């Protein structure tokens, strides 16, 4: 998760617990524009030092197949 991101996005549709169609442009760092296909929420379990082991939910995650 990038806490400074304008929007969270992934190409992994199987990560989504719920989603709905949502097409919006996404401008990449190199200036190329691609489009989302859906938006929904992702539930994941963070790993690493200092994590509490509790699942975290990200809402309004964009599904962008071209990533």
N, CA, C and O atoms as a CHARMM CRD file, in Angstrom:
* protein
*
  268
    1    1 UNK  N      0.83900  -1.17900   0.00000 PROA 1      0.00000
    2    1 UNK  CA     0.00000   0.00000   0.00000 PROA 1      0.00000
    3    1 UNK  C      0.88100   1.23800   0.00000 PROA 1      0.00000
    4    1 UNK  O      1.85400   1.32000   0.75000 PROA 1      0.00000
    5    2 UNK  N      0.54100   2.18500  -0.83200 PROA 2      0.00000
    6    2 UNK  CA     1.26700   3.45600  -0.92100 PROA 2      0.00000
    7    2 UNK  C      0.37100   4.52900  -0.31300 PROA 2      0.00000
    8    2 UNK  O     -0.59900   4.95800  -0.93800 PROA 2      0.00000
    9    3 UNK  N      0.69100   4.95900   0.89400 PROA 3      0.00000
   10    3 UNK  CA    -0.16500   5.92800   1.58200 PROA 3      0.00000
   11    3 UNK  C     -0.16800   7.29800   0.92200 PROA 3      0.00000
   12    3 UNK  O     -1.03500   8.12000   1.22000 PROA 3      0.00000
   13    4 UNK  N      0.78200   7.56300   0.03000 PROA 4      0.00000
   14    4 UNK  CA     0.81400   8.83700  -0.67300 PROA 4      0.00000
   15    4 UNK  C      0.21500   8.76900  -2.06800 PROA 4      0.00000
   16    4 UNK  O      0.24100   9.75700  -2.80100 PROA 4      0.00000
   17    5 UNK  N     -0.32100   7.62300  -2.43900 PROA 5      0.00000
   18    5 UNK  CA    -0.85800   7.44300  -3.78600 PROA 5      0.00000
   19    5 UNK  C     -2.16800   8.20400  -3.96500 PROA 5      0.00000
   20    5 UNK  O     -2.95300   8.34900  -3.02800 PROA 5      0.00000
   21    6 UNK  N     -2.38600   8.68600  -5.18300 PROA 6      0.00000
   22    6 UNK  CA    -3.66400   9.30200  -5.52400 PROA 6      0.00000
   23    6 UNK  C     -4.77000   8.25400  -5.47800 PROA 6      0.00000
   24    6 UNK  O     -5.88300   8.52900  -5.03000 PROA 6      0.00000
   25    7 UNK  N     -4.45000   7.05000  -5.94600 PROA 7      0.00000
   26    7 UNK  CA    -5.39800   5.93100  -5.91200 PROA 7      0.00000
   27    7 UNK  C     -4.61400   4.63300  -5.80100 PROA 7      0.00000
   28    7 UNK  O     -3.53500   4.50200  -6.37900 PROA 7      0.00000
   29    8 UNK  N     -5.15600   3.67400  -5.05700 PROA 8      0.00000
   30    8 UNK  CA    -4.56600   2.33900  -5.02300 PROA 8      0.00000
   31    8 UNK  C     -5.06300   1.60500  -6.25200 PROA 8      0.00000
   32    8 UNK  O     -6.22100   1.75400  -6.64300 PROA 8      0.00000
   33    9 UNK  N     -4.19000   0.80600  -6.86800 PROA 9      0.00000
   34    9 UNK  CA    -4.57800   0.07000  -8.06300 PROA 9      0.00000
   35    9 UNK  C     -3.77400  -1.20900  -8.17200 PROA 9      0.00000
   36    9 UNK  O     -2.66200  -1.31100  -7.65400 PROA 9      0.00000
   37   10 UNK  N     -4.35400  -2.18200  -8.85300 PROA 10     0.00000
   38   10 UNK  CA    -3.70500  -3.46400  -9.07700 PROA 10     0.00000
   39   10 UNK  C     -4.23600  -4.08100 -10.36300 PROA 10     0.00000
   40   10 UNK  O     -5.32800  -3.74700 -10.82200 PROA 10     0.00000
   41   11 UNK  N     -3.45400  -4.97900 -10.93300 PROA 11     0.00000
   42   11 UNK  CA    -3.92300  -5.74800 -12.08800 PROA 11     0.00000
   43   11 UNK  C     -4.49600  -7.09700 -11.65100 PROA 11     0.00000
   44   11 UNK  O     -4.99000  -7.85100 -12.49000 PROA 11     0.00000
   45   12 UNK  N     -4.44000  -7.41200 -10.36600 PROA 12     0.00000
   46   12 UNK  CA    -4.84600  -8.71900  -9.84200 PROA 12     0.00000
   47   12 UNK  C     -6.32800  -8.72600  -9.44000 PROA 12     0.00000
   48   12 UNK  O     -6.67200  -8.37900  -8.31000 PROA 12     0.00000
   49   13 UNK  N     -7.17600  -9.11400 -10.35000 PROA 13     0.00000
   50   13 UNK  CA    -8.62100  -9.10100 -10.08000 PROA 13     0.00000
   51   13 UNK  C     -9.00200 -10.06500  -8.96600 PROA 13     0.00000
   52   13 UNK  O     -9.95500  -9.80900  -8.23000 PROA 13     0.00000
   53   14 UNK  N     -8.27200 -11.17300  -8.82900 PROA 14     0.00000
   54   14 UNK  CA    -8.60800 -12.16200  -7.79800 PROA 14     0.00000
   55   14 UNK  C     -8.38600 -11.63100  -6.38100 PROA 14     0.00000
   56   14 UNK  O     -8.81600 -12.27100  -5.42200 PROA 14     0.00000
   57   15 UNK  N     -7.73200 -10.49100  -6.22300 PROA 15     0.00000
   58   15 UNK  CA    -7.55000  -9.88000  -4.90300 PROA 15     0.00000
   59   15 UNK  C     -8.82400  -9.19100  -4.41100 PROA 15     0.00000
   60   15 UNK  O     -8.96200  -8.94000  -3.21300 PROA 15     0.00000
   61   16 UNK  N     -9.74800  -8.88200  -5.31100 PROA 16     0.00000
   62   16 UNK  CA   -10.93400  -8.10000  -4.95300 PROA 16     0.00000
   63   16 UNK  C    -11.98900  -8.95600  -4.25300 PROA 16     0.00000
   64   16 UNK  O    -12.27700 -10.07500  -4.67700 PROA 16     0.00000
   65   17 UNK  N    -12.55700  -8.41600  -3.18000 PROA 17     0.00000
   66   17 UNK  CA   -13.67700  -9.06800  -2.50700 PROA 17     0.00000
   67   17 UNK  C    -14.99000  -8.59600  -3.11300 PROA 17     0.00000
   68   17 UNK  O    -15.92700  -9.38400  -3.24400 PROA 17     0.00000
   69   18 UNK  N    -15.06900  -7.33400  -3.47900 PROA 18     0.00000
   70   18 UNK  CA   -16.21200  -6.80500  -4.22100 PROA 18     0.00000
   71   18 UNK  C    -15.67100  -5.85000  -5.27000 PROA 18     0.00000
   72   18 UNK  O    -14.60700  -5.25600  -5.09600 PROA 18     0.00000
   73   19 UNK  N    -16.40800  -5.71000  -6.35200 PROA 19     0.00000
   74   19 UNK  CA   -16.01000  -4.76600  -7.39600 PROA 19     0.00000
   75   19 UNK  C    -17.21700  -4.45200  -8.27300 PROA 19     0.00000
   76   19 UNK  O    -18.20400  -5.18600  -8.30700 PROA 19     0.00000
   77   20 UNK  N    -17.09900  -3.34200  -8.97300 PROA 20     0.00000
   78   20 UNK  CA   -18.13900  -2.93400  -9.91400 PROA 20     0.00000
   79   20 UNK  C    -17.45800  -2.23400 -11.07400 PROA 20     0.00000
   80   20 UNK  O    -16.35400  -1.71200 -10.91600 PROA 20     0.00000
   81   21 UNK  N    -18.09500  -2.21100 -12.24200 PROA 21     0.00000
   82   21 UNK  CA   -17.49500  -1.53700 -13.39000 PROA 21     0.00000
   83   21 UNK  C    -17.19900  -0.07100 -13.07900 PROA 21     0.00000
   84   21 UNK  O    -18.02000   0.62400 -12.48000 PROA 21     0.00000
   85   22 UNK  N    -16.03300   0.38400 -13.48700 PROA 22     0.00000
   86   22 UNK  CA   -15.64600   1.77700 -13.26200 PROA 22     0.00000
   87   22 UNK  C    -14.47600   2.09300 -14.19000 PROA 22     0.00000
   88   22 UNK  O    -13.35500   1.63900 -13.96500 PROA 22     0.00000
   89   23 UNK  N    -14.74400   2.86500 -15.22300 PROA 23     0.00000
   90   23 UNK  CA   -13.71400   3.22300 -16.19600 PROA 23     0.00000
   91   23 UNK  C    -13.27700   4.65300 -15.93600 PROA 23     0.00000
   92   23 UNK  O    -14.08500   5.58100 -15.95800 PROA 23     0.00000
   93   24 UNK  N    -11.97100   4.81700 -15.68700 PROA 24     0.00000
   94   24 UNK  CA   -11.40800   6.14800 -15.46600 PROA 24     0.00000
   95   24 UNK  C     -9.97300   6.15700 -15.97600 PROA 24     0.00000
   96   24 UNK  O     -9.28800   5.13800 -15.88800 PROA 24     0.00000
   97   25 UNK  N     -9.50600   7.28100 -16.50500 PROA 25     0.00000
   98   25 UNK  CA    -8.11900   7.33200 -16.97300 PROA 25     0.00000
   99   25 UNK  C     -7.13300   7.32500 -15.80900 PROA 25     0.00000
  100   25 UNK  O     -7.39500   7.89200 -14.74800 PROA 25     0.00000
  101   26 UNK  N     -5.99700   6.67300 -16.03300 PROA 26     0.00000
  102   26 UNK  CA    -4.89500   6.62300 -15.06700 PROA 26     0.00000
  103   26 UNK  C     -3.64100   7.06100 -15.80900 PROA 26     0.00000
  104   26 UNK  O     -3.22700   6.41600 -16.77200 PROA 26     0.00000
  105   27 UNK  N     -3.03500   8.15800 -15.36200 PROA 27     0.00000
  106   27 UNK  CA    -1.80900   8.64100 -16.00700 PROA 27     0.00000
  107   27 UNK  C     -0.60600   8.06200 -15.27200 PROA 27     0.00000
  108   27 UNK  O     -0.44700   8.25700 -14.06700 PROA 27     0.00000
  109   28 UNK  N      0.23900   7.34900 -16.01300 PROA 28     0.00000
  110   28 UNK  CA     1.44600   6.75600 -15.44700 PROA 28     0.00000
  111   28 UNK  C      2.55900   7.79000 -15.35600 PROA 28     0.00000
  112   28 UNK  O      2.45600   8.86900 -15.94000 PROA 28     0.00000
  113   29 UNK  N      3.61200   7.46800 -14.63300 PROA 29     0.00000
  114   29 UNK  CA     4.72900   8.39800 -14.43300 PROA 29     0.00000
  115   29 UNK  C      5.37400   8.81700 -15.74900 PROA 29     0.00000
  116   29 UNK  O      5.91100   9.92000 -15.85100 PROA 29     0.00000
  117   30 UNK  N      5.32600   7.94300 -16.76100 PROA 30     0.00000
  118   30 UNK  CA     5.92600   8.27100 -18.05800 PROA 30     0.00000
  119   30 UNK  C      4.97700   9.04300 -18.97100 PROA 30     0.00000
  120   30 UNK  O      5.30600   9.30000 -20.12800 PROA 30     0.00000
  121   31 UNK  N      3.80000   9.41500 -18.45900 PROA 31     0.00000
  122   31 UNK  CA     2.84300  10.20700 -19.22500 PROA 31     0.00000
  123   31 UNK  C      1.81200   9.40200 -19.99000 PROA 31     0.00000
  124   31 UNK  O      0.84100   9.96800 -20.49000 PROA 31     0.00000
  125   32 UNK  N      1.99800   8.09900 -20.09200 PROA 32     0.00000
  126   32 UNK  CA     1.05200   7.24200 -20.80000 PROA 32     0.00000
  127   32 UNK  C     -0.24900   7.15900 -20.00000 PROA 32     0.00000
  128   32 UNK  O     -0.23000   7.05200 -18.77400 PROA 32     0.00000
  129   33 UNK  N     -1.37900   7.21000 -20.71300 PROA 33     0.00000
  130   33 UNK  CA    -2.68800   7.09800 -20.06500 PROA 33     0.00000
  131   33 UNK  C     -3.26300   5.71700 -20.36500 PROA 33     0.00000
  132   33 UNK  O     -3.36400   5.30700 -21.52100 PROA 33     0.00000
  133   34 UNK  N     -3.63900   5.00300 -19.29300 PROA 34     0.00000
  134   34 UNK  CA    -4.33400   3.73200 -19.40600 PROA 34     0.00000
  135   34 UNK  C     -5.64900   3.87200 -18.64100 PROA 34     0.00000
  136   34 UNK  O     -5.89500   4.90400 -18.01600 PROA 34     0.00000
  137   35 UNK  N     -6.49200   2.84800 -18.68500 PROA 35     0.00000
  138   35 UNK  CA    -7.82000   2.97700 -18.07700 PROA 35     0.00000
  139   35 UNK  C     -8.11100   1.84100 -17.10500 PROA 35     0.00000
  140   35 UNK  O     -7.72200   0.69500 -17.32600 PROA 35     0.00000
  141   36 UNK  N     -8.80200   2.18600 -16.03000 PROA 36     0.00000
  142   36 UNK  CA    -9.27300   1.16500 -15.10100 PROA 36     0.00000
  143   36 UNK  C    -10.46500   0.45500 -15.72700 PROA 36     0.00000
  144   36 UNK  O    -11.11400   0.97900 -16.63200 PROA 36     0.00000
  145   37 UNK  N    -10.74300  -0.75000 -15.22800 PROA 37     0.00000
  146   37 UNK  CA   -11.90800  -1.51000 -15.67300 PROA 37     0.00000
  147   37 UNK  C    -12.97100  -1.57600 -14.58600 PROA 37     0.00000
  148   37 UNK  O    -14.16900  -1.59000 -14.86900 PROA 37     0.00000
  149   38 UNK  N    -12.50700  -1.61600 -13.32100 PROA 38     0.00000
  150   38 UNK  CA   -13.42000  -1.78900 -12.19500 PROA 38     0.00000
  151   38 UNK  C    -12.85700  -1.08000 -10.97100 PROA 38     0.00000
  152   38 UNK  O    -11.71100  -0.63000 -10.96500 PROA 38     0.00000
  153   39 UNK  N    -13.68800  -0.99000  -9.93300 PROA 39     0.00000
  154   39 UNK  CA   -13.26300  -0.45900  -8.63800 PROA 39     0.00000
  155   39 UNK  C    -13.90200  -1.33300  -7.56200 PROA 39     0.00000
  156   39 UNK  O    -15.01300  -1.83400  -7.73400 PROA 39     0.00000
  157   40 UNK  N    -13.19000  -1.50800  -6.45500 PROA 40     0.00000
  158   40 UNK  CA   -13.74400  -2.32500  -5.38200 PROA 40     0.00000
  159   40 UNK  C    -12.85500  -2.30100  -4.15900 PROA 40     0.00000
  160   40 UNK  O    -12.01500  -1.41400  -4.00800 PROA 40     0.00000
  161   41 UNK  N    -13.04500  -3.29700  -3.26700 PROA 41     0.00000
  162   41 UNK  CA   -12.19600  -3.32400  -2.08800 PROA 41     0.00000
  163   41 UNK  C    -11.38400  -4.60300  -2.02700 PROA 41     0.00000
  164   41 UNK  O    -11.82100  -5.67400  -2.44900 PROA 41     0.00000
  165   42 UNK  N    -10.17900  -4.45000  -1.48300 PROA 42     0.00000
  166   42 UNK  CA    -9.20800  -5.52600  -1.35400 PROA 42     0.00000
  167   42 UNK  C     -8.92600  -5.71500   0.12900 PROA 42     0.00000
  168   42 UNK  O     -8.69600  -4.74300   0.84900 PROA 42     0.00000
  169   43 UNK  N     -8.94400  -6.95000   0.58300 PROA 43     0.00000
  170   43 UNK  CA    -8.60300  -7.29300   1.95900 PROA 43     0.00000
  171   43 UNK  C     -7.29500  -8.07200   1.91300 PROA 43     0.00000
  172   43 UNK  O     -7.18400  -9.05800   1.18300 PROA 43     0.00000
  173   44 UNK  N     -6.30500  -7.63500   2.68900 PROA 44     0.00000
  174   44 UNK  CA    -5.01400  -8.31900   2.65900 PROA 44     0.00000
  175   44 UNK  C     -4.40300  -8.36000   4.05200 PROA 44     0.00000
  176   44 UNK  O     -4.80400  -7.61500   4.94700 PROA 44     0.00000
  177   45 UNK  N     -3.42300  -9.24600   4.22000 PROA 45     0.00000
  178   45 UNK  CA    -2.71000  -9.37600   5.48400 PROA 45     0.00000
  179   45 UNK  C     -1.27100  -8.92600   5.27700 PROA 45     0.00000
  180   45 UNK  O     -0.49800  -9.62700   4.62500 PROA 45     0.00000
  181   46 UNK  N     -0.89700  -7.76900   5.82000 PROA 46     0.00000
  182   46 UNK  CA     0.46500  -7.26400   5.65500 PROA 46     0.00000
  183   46 UNK  C      1.47700  -8.19900   6.31900 PROA 46     0.00000
  184   46 UNK  O      1.17500  -8.85500   7.31500 PROA 46     0.00000
  185   47 UNK  N      2.67300  -8.24500   5.75200 PROA 47     0.00000
  186   47 UNK  CA     3.75900  -9.05200   6.30000 PROA 47     0.00000
  187   47 UNK  C      4.95100  -8.16000   6.57200 PROA 47     0.00000
  188   47 UNK  O      5.12800  -7.13200   5.91800 PROA 47     0.00000
  189   48 UNK  N      5.77100  -8.55400   7.54200 PROA 48     0.00000
  190   48 UNK  CA     7.00100  -7.81700   7.81100 PROA 48     0.00000
  191   48 UNK  C      7.10700  -7.40600   9.25800 PROA 48     0.00000
  192   48 UNK  O      6.21200  -7.66000  10.06400 PROA 48     0.00000
  193   49 UNK  N      8.21700  -6.76600   9.57400 PROA 49     0.00000
  194   49 UNK  CA     8.47200  -6.31100  10.93600 PROA 49     0.00000
  195   49 UNK  C      7.48300  -5.22300  11.33300 PROA 49     0.00000
  196   49 UNK  O      7.17800  -4.33000  10.54300 PROA 49     0.00000
  197   50 UNK  N      6.99100  -5.30600  12.54800 PROA 50     0.00000
  198   50 UNK  CA     6.15200  -4.24700  13.09500 PROA 50     0.00000
  199   50 UNK  C      4.69800  -4.27000  12.67900 PROA 50     0.00000
  200   50 UNK  O      3.96500  -3.33100  12.98800 PROA 50     0.00000
  201   51 UNK  N      4.24800  -5.31800  11.98200 PROA 51     0.00000
  202   51 UNK  CA     2.83100  -5.38100  11.61600 PROA 51     0.00000
  203   51 UNK  C      2.06500  -6.12400  12.70000 PROA 51     0.00000
  204   51 UNK  O      2.62700  -6.97300  13.39100 PROA 51     0.00000
  205   52 UNK  N      0.78700  -5.80500  12.84700 PROA 52     0.00000
  206   52 UNK  CA    -0.01000  -6.40300  13.91700 PROA 52     0.00000
  207   52 UNK  C     -0.67900  -7.71700  13.52700 PROA 52     0.00000
  208   52 UNK  O     -1.33700  -8.34000  14.36100 PROA 52     0.00000
  209   53 UNK  N     -0.52600  -8.14800  12.28100 PROA 53     0.00000
  210   53 UNK  CA    -1.10100  -9.41600  11.84600 PROA 53     0.00000
  211   53 UNK  C     -2.58100  -9.37200  11.54000 PROA 53     0.00000
  212   53 UNK  O     -3.17000 -10.39500  11.19100 PROA 53     0.00000
  213   54 UNK  N     -3.19000  -8.21100  11.66200 PROA 54     0.00000
  214   54 UNK  CA    -4.62100  -8.07300  11.39400 PROA 54     0.00000
  215   54 UNK  C     -4.85400  -7.74700   9.91700 PROA 54     0.00000
  216   54 UNK  O     -4.10400  -6.96600   9.33000 PROA 54     0.00000
  217   55 UNK  N     -5.88600  -8.33800   9.31700 PROA 55     0.00000
  218   55 UNK  CA    -6.20200  -8.00900   7.92700 PROA 55     0.00000
  219   55 UNK  C     -6.51000  -6.51400   7.77300 PROA 55     0.00000
  220   55 UNK  O     -7.09100  -5.89200   8.66200 PROA 55     0.00000
  221   56 UNK  N     -6.11300  -5.96100   6.64400 PROA 56     0.00000
  222   56 UNK  CA    -6.35600  -4.54900   6.33100 PROA 56     0.00000
  223   56 UNK  C     -7.23500  -4.47200   5.08800 PROA 56     0.00000
  224   56 UNK  O     -7.13500  -5.30500   4.18600 PROA 56     0.00000
  225   57 UNK  N     -8.08900  -3.46800   5.05600 PROA 57     0.00000
  226   57 UNK  CA    -8.97800  -3.26400   3.91800 PROA 57     0.00000
  227   57 UNK  C     -8.60200  -1.98300   3.19300 PROA 57     0.00000
  228   57 UNK  O     -8.46800  -0.92200   3.80400 PROA 57     0.00000
  229   58 UNK  N     -8.43600  -2.09800   1.88800 PROA 58     0.00000
  230   58 UNK  CA    -8.26500  -0.92100   1.03800 PROA 58     0.00000
  231   58 UNK  C     -9.54600  -0.76600   0.23400 PROA 58     0.00000
  232   58 UNK  O     -9.99200  -1.71100  -0.41600 PROA 58     0.00000
  233   59 UNK  N    -10.13600   0.41700   0.27600 PROA 59     0.00000
  234   59 UNK  CA   -11.36900   0.67100  -0.45700 PROA 59     0.00000
  235   59 UNK  C    -11.07000   1.51000  -1.69200 PROA 59     0.00000
  236   59 UNK  O    -10.03200   2.16800  -1.77800 PROA 59     0.00000
  237   60 UNK  N    -11.98000   1.47600  -2.62600 PROA 60     0.00000
  238   60 UNK  CA   -11.87700   2.24100  -3.88000 PROA 60     0.00000
  239   60 UNK  C    -10.58100   1.92000  -4.62800 PROA 60     0.00000
  240   60 UNK  O     -9.94600   2.80900  -5.19600 PROA 60     0.00000
  241   61 UNK  N    -10.19200   0.63100  -4.62200 PROA 61     0.00000
  242   61 UNK  CA    -9.00900   0.17500  -5.35200 PROA 61     0.00000
  243   61 UNK  C     -9.40100   0.00600  -6.81500 PROA 61     0.00000
  244   61 UNK  O    -10.43000  -0.59300  -7.12700 PROA 61     0.00000
  245   62 UNK  N     -8.57500   0.53700  -7.70400 PROA 62     0.00000
  246   62 UNK  CA    -8.83300   0.42400  -9.13800 PROA 62     0.00000
  247   62 UNK  C     -8.25000  -0.87900  -9.67900 PROA 62     0.00000
  248   62 UNK  O     -7.11700  -1.24200  -9.36200 PROA 62     0.00000
  249   63 UNK  N     -9.03400  -1.57500 -10.49600 PROA 63     0.00000
  250   63 UNK  CA    -8.52600  -2.73700 -11.22400 PROA 63     0.00000
  251   63 UNK  C     -8.08300  -2.22400 -12.59200 PROA 63     0.00000
  252   63 UNK  O     -8.90400  -1.82500 -13.41800 PROA 63     0.00000
  253   64 UNK  N     -6.76900  -2.24100 -12.81500 PROA 64     0.00000
  254   64 UNK  CA    -6.18700  -1.73400 -14.06000 PROA 64     0.00000
  255   64 UNK  C     -5.43900  -2.89200 -14.70800 PROA 64     0.00000
  256   64 UNK  O     -4.35600  -3.26600 -14.25600 PROA 64     0.00000
  257   65 UNK  N     -6.00700  -3.45400 -15.75200 PROA 65     0.00000
  258   65 UNK  CA    -5.45900  -4.67700 -16.33900 PROA 65     0.00000
  259   65 UNK  C     -4.09400  -4.47000 -16.98500 PROA 65     0.00000
  260   65 UNK  O     -3.31800  -5.42100 -17.07900 PROA 65     0.00000
  261   66 UNK  N     -3.77800  -3.25000 -17.43600 PROA 66     0.00000
  262   66 UNK  CA    -2.51700  -3.00600 -18.14400 PROA 66     0.00000
  263   66 UNK  C     -1.31600  -2.82300 -17.22500 PROA 66     0.00000
  264   66 UNK  O     -0.19600  -2.67200 -17.71300 PROA 66     0.00000
  265   67 UNK  N     -1.51300  -2.83300 -15.92700 PROA 67     0.00000
  266   67 UNK  CA    -0.37600  -2.67100 -15.01600 PROA 67     0.00000
  267   67 UNK  C      0.47200  -3.91900 -15.00500 PROA 67     0.00000
  268   67 UNK  O      1.47700  -3.97500 -14.29700 PROA 67     0.00000
